[in-house]
């Protein structure tokens, strides 16, 4: 069974101001801080993928105007490239969650209705609300092709820093990634072996996150 400790530390690594907030003075202010709070920002913790820490030179955040299919949700398109060749053709499943019955949704697993999915147990899990069903796996399992993975993540944002003071205010969803059918995490934060958190996308908004492994 997958365990999750909401009290483990997550360190905020980088943030990108939305276009409406751009400008030389604001960019300079951003450089002086390791985080941006409140609406109009997109932030993430330091991800570690396949045992490789991701640097600020290899992660990029881009708000989009794609919109969402349900006004309650946020949509993140996660692009991962440079995956080691040993993983070519291997399937991986994203697993995530939020607070107070909110978290991952999907067109197959929830049809954008219901409470969403939290940190899912293995296929042998007994709680149907968090079990990795075939529909859930269809939404959140992808296969490495040409060193790349792409996931469309639909989630209902929640203030997950309530899980502990070391979560950055504004963190909306936490996630990890595992090889399909296995329990070993290949995505987590640099100082949190359980998960990586996304912040600042916002209800009804969308963004792309690009991670390029070196």
VEXDONU-783265 format. One record per residue (C-alpha): residue number from 0; x, y, z; residue in one letter. Coordinates in pm, 1 decimal, always signed. Example, Ala and Ser with C-alpha at 12.3 -4.5 7.8 and 13.67 -1.06 7.14 Angstrom:
BEGIN
<0,<+1230.0,-450.0,+780.0>,"A">,
<1,<+1367.0,-106.0,+714.0>,"S">,
***
This chain:
BEGIN
<0,<+0.0,+0.0,+0.0>,"X">,
<1,<+129.6,+344.4,-87.7>,"X">,
<2,<+178.9,+561.8,+214.9>,"X">,
<3,<+175.1,+941.0,+215.3>,"X">,
<4,<+308.9,+1173.4,+480.5>,"X">,
<5,<+169.0,+1527.0,+449.1>,"X">,
<6,<+417.1,+1659.1,+705.5>,"X">,
<7,<+728.8,+1592.0,+503.2>,"X">,
<8,<+900.7,+1909.1,+379.1>,"X">,
<9,<+860.9,+2039.2,+29.0>,"X">,
<10,<+1097.0,+2314.8,-83.5>,"X">,
<11,<+984.3,+2574.5,-336.1>,"X">,
<12,<+1238.5,+2608.8,-610.5>,"X">,
<13,<+1114.5,+2844.4,-881.2>,"X">,
<14,<+818.8,+3048.0,-1001.9>,"X">,
<15,<+722.1,+3229.7,-1318.6>,"X">,
<16,<+508.9,+3544.7,-1330.8>,"X">,
<17,<+216.4,+3551.7,-1570.3>,"X">,
<18,<+255.5,+3774.5,-1878.7>,"X">,
<19,<+41.6,+4046.5,-1720.4>,"X">,
<20,<+296.9,+4071.1,-1438.8>,"X">,
<21,<+608.0,+4071.3,-1652.9>,"X">,
<22,<+855.5,+4358.2,-1677.6>,"X">,
<23,<+1214.9,+4432.4,-1587.0>,"X">,
<24,<+1141.6,+4561.4,-1237.4>,"X">,
<25,<+912.4,+4271.2,-1157.0>,"X">,
<26,<+1161.1,+4022.4,-1301.2>,"X">,
<27,<+1428.8,+4169.8,-1076.8>,"X">,
<28,<+1198.5,+4136.1,-777.3>,"X">,
<29,<+1132.6,+3774.7,-873.0>,"X">,
<30,<+1505.1,+3700.4,-873.0>,"X">,
<31,<+1522.8,+3819.5,-512.5>,"X">,
<32,<+1263.2,+3569.5,-392.5>,"X">,
<33,<+1232.1,+3193.9,-418.2>,"X">,
<34,<+853.9,+3203.0,-444.7>,"X">,
<35,<+556.4,+3402.0,-564.5>,"X">,
<36,<+236.8,+3390.7,-359.0>,"X">,
<37,<-122.5,+3447.1,-455.4>,"X">,
<38,<-303.8,+3464.9,-787.1>,"X">,
<39,<-117.0,+3541.6,-1105.5>,"X">,
<40,<+174.2,+3306.7,-1043.2>,"X">,
<41,<+279.8,+2955.0,-1126.3>,"X">,
<42,<+515.7,+2775.2,-891.5>,"X">,
<43,<+646.5,+2425.9,-832.1>,"X">,
<44,<+866.6,+2241.2,-591.0>,"X">,
<45,<+1202.7,+2101.9,-695.9>,"X">,
<46,<+1121.2,+1781.7,-883.1>,"X">,
<47,<+1349.5,+1479.0,-889.5>,"X">,
<48,<+1288.9,+1247.1,-1185.6>,"X">,
<49,<+1458.7,+911.4,-1232.6>,"X">,
<50,<+1701.3,+1015.2,-954.5>,"X">,
<51,<+1793.1,+1334.5,-1143.2>,"X">,
<52,<+1725.4,+1666.8,-965.3>,"X">,
<53,<+1571.1,+1917.1,-1205.6>,"X">,
<54,<+1741.1,+2257.0,-1217.0>,"X">,
<55,<+1587.7,+2597.0,-1289.7>,"X">,
<56,<+1753.1,+2580.2,-1631.8>,"X">,
<57,<+1564.3,+2264.0,-1724.9>,"X">,
<58,<+1211.9,+2339.3,-1605.8>,"X">,
<59,<+977.3,+2590.7,-1763.7>,"X">,
<60,<+628.9,+2708.3,-1669.6>,"X">,
<61,<+394.5,+2860.0,-1926.5>,"X">,
<62,<+39.2,+2972.8,-1842.5>,"X">,
<63,<-195.3,+2903.9,-2134.6>,"X">,
<64,<-538.4,+3007.1,-2255.5>,"X">,
<65,<-645.0,+2649.3,-2318.0>,"X">,
<66,<-910.7,+2664.6,-2051.1>,"X">,
<67,<-1066.1,+2370.0,-1866.6>,"X">,
<68,<-1369.5,+2147.7,-1929.5>,"X">,
<69,<-1507.2,+2217.2,-1581.7>,"X">,
<70,<-1490.0,+2555.3,-1408.1>,"X">,
<71,<-1389.3,+2391.1,-1078.2>,"X">,
<72,<-1072.8,+2239.4,-1221.2>,"X">,
<73,<-722.2,+2340.8,-1321.6>,"X">,
<74,<-545.0,+2180.4,-1616.7>,"X">,
<75,<-170.4,+2120.2,-1637.6>,"X">,
<76,<-4.4,+1962.3,-1939.2>,"X">,
<77,<+317.1,+1806.9,-1811.1>,"X">,
<78,<+590.0,+1754.0,-2072.8>,"X">,
<79,<+893.4,+1544.4,-1977.6>,"X">,
<80,<+1184.7,+1493.8,-2218.9>,"X">,
<81,<+1534.6,+1349.8,-2201.3>,"X">,
<82,<+1417.2,+1037.9,-2018.7>,"X">,
<83,<+1701.4,+780.4,-2000.6>,"X">,
<84,<+1695.0,+531.0,-2286.1>,"X">,
<85,<+1663.4,+239.9,-2044.7>,"X">,
<86,<+1300.1,+350.1,-1988.0>,"X">,
<87,<+1204.9,+365.9,-2357.3>,"X">,
<88,<+876.2,+182.2,-2412.6>,"X">,
<89,<+800.0,+168.6,-2038.6>,"X">,
<90,<+460.7,+281.8,-1909.9>,"X">,
<91,<+432.4,+515.6,-1611.3>,"X">,
<92,<+129.9,+623.0,-1405.8>,"X">,
<93,<+82.0,+960.6,-1237.6>,"X">,
<94,<-77.8,+947.7,-892.9>,"X">,
<95,<-182.7,+1256.1,-703.3>,"X">,
<96,<-423.2,+1426.3,-472.4>,"X">,
<97,<-536.1,+1726.4,-277.8>,"X">,
<98,<-720.6,+1821.5,+36.6>,"X">,
<99,<-1075.8,+1763.1,+160.6>,"X">,
<100,<-1190.6,+1522.6,-107.9>,"X">,
<101,<-1040.3,+1718.5,-394.7>,"X">,
<102,<-761.1,+1613.1,-626.0>,"X">,
<103,<-711.8,+1440.6,-961.1>,"X">,
<104,<-999.9,+1415.4,-1206.4>,"X">,
<105,<-1011.5,+1287.6,-1561.2>,"X">,
<106,<-1239.5,+1236.4,-1857.5>,"X">,
<107,<-1245.3,+859.5,-1801.2>,"X">,
<108,<-1192.6,+819.9,-1427.5>,"X">,
<109,<-1442.2,+1081.8,-1309.1>,"X">,
<110,<-1574.1,+1251.4,-1625.3>,"X">,
<111,<-1489.3,+1570.5,-1434.7>,"X">,
<112,<-1742.3,+1485.9,-1166.3>,"X">,
<113,<-1712.1,+1359.3,-813.7>,"X">,
<114,<-1440.7,+1398.8,-555.5>,"X">,
<115,<-1143.7,+1317.6,-775.7>,"X">,
<116,<-865.6,+1074.8,-696.9>,"X">,
<117,<-612.2,+1095.1,-417.9>,"X">,
<118,<-290.1,+907.5,-361.0>,"X">,
<119,<-402.2,+580.1,-509.7>,"X">,
<120,<-330.3,+247.2,-352.4>,"X">,
<121,<-206.0,-44.9,-552.2>,"X">,
<122,<-439.7,-246.9,-768.7>,"X">,
<123,<-507.1,-461.2,-461.4>,"X">,
<124,<-630.7,-159.6,-261.9>,"X">,
<125,<-971.2,-200.1,-99.3>,"X">,
<126,<-1092.2,+161.0,-99.8>,"X">,
<127,<-1273.4,+208.6,-431.1>,"X">,
<128,<-1249.8,+588.6,-404.4>,"X">,
<129,<-870.0,+581.2,-439.7>,"X">,
<130,<-808.3,+254.6,-617.9>,"X">,
<131,<-631.7,+269.2,-954.2>,"X">,
<132,<-920.6,+164.2,-1175.1>,"X">,
<133,<-880.9,+88.3,-1543.5>,"X">,
<134,<-1036.9,+427.9,-1620.9>,"X">,
<135,<-792.6,+605.1,-1390.0>,"X">,
<136,<-499.0,+427.6,-1551.1>,"X">,
<137,<-629.0,+521.9,-1895.2>,"X">,
<138,<-625.9,+887.7,-1792.5>,"X">,
<139,<-289.5,+888.6,-1617.3>,"X">,
<140,<-72.9,+613.8,-1768.5>,"X">,
<141,<+155.5,+699.2,-2059.9>,"X">,
<142,<+442.5,+519.1,-2234.7>,"X">,
<143,<+786.5,+666.4,-2296.8>,"X">,
<144,<+835.6,+737.1,-2666.5>,"X">,
<145,<+1156.8,+892.5,-2798.8>,"X">,
<146,<+1253.8,+977.6,-2442.1>,"X">,
<147,<+933.2,+1172.6,-2380.9>,"X">,
<148,<+619.2,+1157.0,-2168.5>,"X">,
<149,<+319.9,+1388.1,-2174.7>,"X">,
<150,<+33.9,+1394.8,-1924.6>,"X">,
<151,<-281.0,+1604.9,-1909.2>,"X">,
<152,<-352.6,+1659.3,-1540.8>,"X">,
<153,<-697.2,+1775.8,-1433.0>,"X">,
<154,<-734.9,+1860.9,-1066.8>,"X">,
<155,<-949.7,+2056.0,-827.4>,"X">,
<156,<-705.8,+2292.9,-653.4>,"X">,
<157,<-691.2,+2279.7,-276.8>,"X">,
<158,<-475.3,+2452.2,-18.5>,"X">,
<159,<-251.6,+2157.5,+62.8>,"X">,
<160,<-14.6,+2360.6,+279.6>,"X">,
<161,<-274.0,+2286.1,+547.6>,"X">,
<162,<-106.8,+1944.4,+557.8>,"X">,
<163,<+192.9,+2111.9,+720.3>,"X">,
<164,<+370.7,+2443.4,+751.6>,"X">,
<165,<+650.3,+2332.4,+521.5>,"X">,
<166,<+416.1,+2321.5,+224.1>,"X">,
<167,<+434.6,+2644.7,+26.7>,"X">,
<168,<+116.7,+2854.0,+60.4>,"X">,
<169,<-64.5,+2819.3,-268.7>,"X">,
<170,<+29.2,+2456.3,-335.4>,"X">,
<171,<-278.1,+2309.0,-502.4>,"X">,
<172,<-203.2,+1944.4,-573.8>,"X">,
<173,<+69.0,+1690.5,-496.8>,"X">,
<174,<+171.2,+1413.8,-732.0>,"X">,
<175,<+416.4,+1132.9,-785.7>,"X">,
<176,<+485.4,+892.7,-1073.2>,"X">,
<177,<+543.2,+518.7,-1070.7>,"X">,
<178,<+620.0,+258.1,-1330.0>,"X">,
<179,<+283.8,+108.7,-1421.7>,"X">,
<180,<+188.0,-169.2,-1182.8>,"X">,
<181,<+476.0,-97.4,-945.6>,"X">,
<182,<+519.8,+101.3,-625.9>,"X">,
<183,<+861.1,+267.3,-660.0>,"X">,
<184,<+834.8,+642.8,-705.0>,"X">,
<185,<+1032.2,+794.1,-993.0>,"X">,
<186,<+898.6,+1147.9,-933.5>,"X">,
<187,<+916.7,+1331.0,-602.9>,"X">,
<188,<+1055.1,+1650.7,-450.4>,"X">,
<189,<+1422.0,+1700.7,-370.4>,"X">,
<190,<+1361.7,+1678.7,+3.9>,"X">,
<191,<+1042.2,+1473.4,+2.0>,"X">,
<192,<+1056.7,+1110.8,-108.0>,"X">,
<193,<+678.2,+1091.6,-138.7>,"X">,
<194,<+563.1,+1362.7,-380.1>,"X">,
<195,<+612.4,+1684.5,-575.1>,"X">,
<196,<+365.0,+1974.0,-553.2>,"X">,
<197,<+233.7,+2224.6,-806.4>,"X">,
<198,<+121.4,+2570.5,-698.3>,"X">,
<199,<-46.8,+2875.7,-838.8>,"X">,
<200,<-224.2,+2747.0,-1148.7>,"X">,
<201,<-568.3,+2839.0,-1017.3>,"X">,
<202,<-924.9,+2721.4,-1057.9>,"X">,
<203,<-1045.1,+2748.5,-1415.3>,"X">,
<204,<-693.2,+2808.0,-1549.9>,"X">,
<205,<-438.6,+2604.6,-1741.9>,"X">,
<206,<-62.5,+2586.6,-1783.0>,"X">,
<207,<+216.2,+2384.4,-1940.0>,"X">,
<208,<+511.5,+2257.9,-1740.2>,"X">,
<209,<+817.2,+2149.8,-1937.5>,"X">,
<210,<+1088.9,+1938.2,-1775.1>,"X">,
<211,<+1397.9,+1845.3,-1973.2>,"X">,
<212,<+1628.7,+1594.6,-1808.0>,"X">,
<213,<+1996.8,+1652.2,-1863.0>,"X">,
***
